[in-house]
Amino acid sequence: MVIETTTLGVLALIAIMAVVTLVTRFGGVFIMSFLRISPRVESFINTMASSVLIAIIVPMAVAGDLGALAALVTTGVAMLAIRKPLPAITLGLLAAALVRYLN
């Protein structure tokens, strides 16, 4: 199947991706409604979330520029210090912006 990269084709691709995303999200909730969340299942879910996060962060830390590294370090330190994700992420974004502005 080939979809042309015209305006209509791009909109069709966005619509297809939105439908697939919704089906997977709702499908996951539907499937999980049949499972009892035991401590083992909860541990799996928590570990999987951490694994996905690590898979995103490590390549950025290894191959990223100085701004990415500043964001990663600042966010990590802020998270350890204040233990609130949103302010820590905000500080990381500000650190990346400052480093990239100064370079």
Contacts in CASP RR format, 6 or more apart in sequence:
PFRMAT RR
TARGET T0000
AUTHOR 0000-0000-0000
METHOD contacts of the structure
MODEL  1
MVIETTTLGVLALIAIMAVVTLVTRFGGVFIMSFLRISPRVESFINTMAS
SVLIAIIVPMAVAGDLGALAALVTTGVAMLAIRKPLPAITLGLLAAALVR
YLN
3 9 0 8 1.000
3 12 0 8 1.000
3 13 0 8 1.000
35 41 0 8 1.000
57 72 0 8 1.000
60 68 0 8 1.000
60 72 0 8 1.000
61 68 0 8 1.000
61 69 0 8 1.000
61 72 0 8 1.000
65 100 0 8 1.000
66 99 0 8 1.000
66 100 0 8 1.000
66 103 0 8 1.000
67 95 0 8 1.000
67 96 0 8 1.000
67 99 0 8 1.000
67 100 0 8 1.000
67 103 0 8 1.000
68 96 0 8 1.000
70 92 0 8 1.000
70 95 0 8 1.000
70 96 0 8 1.000
70 98 0 8 1.000
70 99 0 8 1.000
71 92 0 8 1.000
71 93 0 8 1.000
71 95 0 8 1.000
71 96 0 8 1.000
72 92 0 8 1.000
73 95 0 8 1.000
74 91 0 8 1.000
74 92 0 8 1.000
74 94 0 8 1.000
74 95 0 8 1.000
74 96 0 8 1.000
75 88 0 8 1.000
75 89 0 8 1.000
75 91 0 8 1.000
75 92 0 8 1.000
75 95 0 8 1.000
76 88 0 8 1.000
78 87 0 8 1.000
78 88 0 8 1.000
78 91 0 8 1.000
78 92 0 8 1.000
79 85 0 8 1.000
79 88 0 8 1.000
82 88 0 8 1.000
END
